[in-house]
Amino acid sequence: MKKKRFASLLLVAPLALLAACTNTPALTLESNWFADTSRKTIPDDFEETLEYAVSFEKSTSALNGEFSLDYPNGGTYKTKLEDGEIDGKKTYVYTTELKTGVQYTLNGVSSEIMEDVVTTRVEFYDVANELRPVSSMREATVTIPHTSPTNPPASLEAGYGKYHYRVELVYDWETEKAQYTFTNLTSEETAKTPYTKEIGVGGKGSYFDNEQLAVVLRASELSSSLTFRLIDITSQSHEKITVKEGPSAVTLKQSVKYKTDEQAVERDYNAFELGIALNKANPGGTQKMTFAQRGSRDSNTHRNVLLKWEYPVIYSHGTLLYRLTAANFYG
């Protein structure tokens, strides 16, 4: 399968964010998923689970064009942050699962609804060790549009492709290198020959893994100058992630079920909204993320949780929206 097609695929997969450079100032990080944010150590029984409802808003061009995609039944996005251990040293393990049903339409004729599934896992150290990543994995069975709404394909089947792949990164901080592996899981034959590459991860400043994105921003002091480094998994190179919009203070009314609630409760949240993107030519769309503002440092009720996430779909088809519906915080 052509490499550039997989590059497009990675750009459409939620949470497949991107990367960084040298001479980037280090971030100040705090454990904002605890009620007491000054806590540095990881408890042996630490576990937090979040659930999001996924919806989709078509772009104007998709509403007016001959070719479009939709998620008629929405979807679900679930995350778990829990404790782990490597060689006697405590770690965080962050896993996610996205499930959506996607449907393509050309000139009024629609495909069947196909299930997209994306799972991720990343392991990293605590804030005292700069949330430094150890390893990560992303596996996806997804469809991806091949063209925009204003450039319709010759046939419905030609308008999208089905893909199954896995991306893995293993970090060695003594040598300041990461082992990148891309495996095309479309068939047993393609799975036998994964693509591998060694990538340097040295340099000053904060460096994180793609799959840590929501956790890192949650732990950071948000500002317009916030920037950090990641590996761009589409090109296996380094770029900076920077803030393109905000952060802006907003209020948000949202129904969320906490661990102590019998059912979802509509709450008024004070929050920060910001847009982030790669700092390079042709960076793709800006992702907008809204985080609950931190309360007092020793009574952080809403844990800086990600409340809403707007993710633009490739080729200007529209925007996926993740909205928090349930939160089981630690403690």
Beta strands, then each sheet from edge to edge (+ up, - down):
strand 1: 47-58
strand 2: 67-70
strand 3: 75-86
strand 4: 89-106
strand 5: 109-110
strand 6: 114-124
strand 7: 133-145
strand 8: 160-172
strand 9: 177-184
strand 10: 195-200
strand 11: 227-232
strand 12: 237-258
strand 13: 265-278
strand 14: 287-292
strand 15: 306-313
strand 16: 318-328
sheet 1: 2+ 4- 3+ 1- 16+ 12+ 11-
sheet 2: 2+ 4- 3+ 1- 16+ 15- 14+ 13-
sheet 3: 2+ 4- 5+
sheet 4: 2+ 4- 6+ 7- 8+ 9- 10+
end
